[in-house]
């Protein structure tokens, strides 16, 4: 995918070497069916990069769900992103007590 097209579709502005490097990575990764973690300081454009990745992917016609992990309390993020089994922790603790 062309970097200028990525910028246009995702609403990314900027001409610095750093943003061009990021957009080159987006172009390389967008067509690959993998999970991508985008991290960085507040206000650095993580959401725009995620939109660019999504728009360049095979899933572009599907809905994009953006999660602000900083707003989710510590210890809950894993179950929010990956799900959990009901009472899984309780069973694990019960099992550990029997071993002791």
HUKASUL-V991246 format. One record per residue. N is the residue number from 0. SS is DSSP state (H for helix, E for strand, C for the rest). Layout:
<<N SS> <N SS>>
This chain:
<<0 C> <1 C> <2 H> <3 H> <4 H> <5 H> <6 H> <7 H> <8 H> <9 H> <10 C> <11 C> <12 C> <13 C> <14 C> <15 C> <16 H> <17 H> <18 H> <19 H> <20 H> <21 H> <22 H> <23 H> <24 H> <25 H> <26 H> <27 H> <28 H> <29 C> <30 C> <31 C> <32 C> <33 C> <34 C> <35 C> <36 C> <37 C> <38 C> <39 C> <40 C> <41 C> <42 C> <43 C> <44 C> <45 H> <46 H> <47 H> <48 H> <49 H> <50 H> <51 H> <52 H> <53 H> <54 H> <55 C> <56 C> <57 C> <58 C> <59 C> <60 C> <61 C> <62 C> <63 C> <64 C> <65 C> <66 C> <67 C> <68 H> <69 H> <70 H> <71 C> <72 C> <73 C> <74 C> <75 C> <76 H> <77 H> <78 H> <79 H> <80 H> <81 H> <82 C> <83 C> <84 C> <85 C> <86 C> <87 H> <88 H> <89 H> <90 H> <91 H> <92 H> <93 H> <94 H> <95 H> <96 H> <97 H> <98 H> <99 C>>
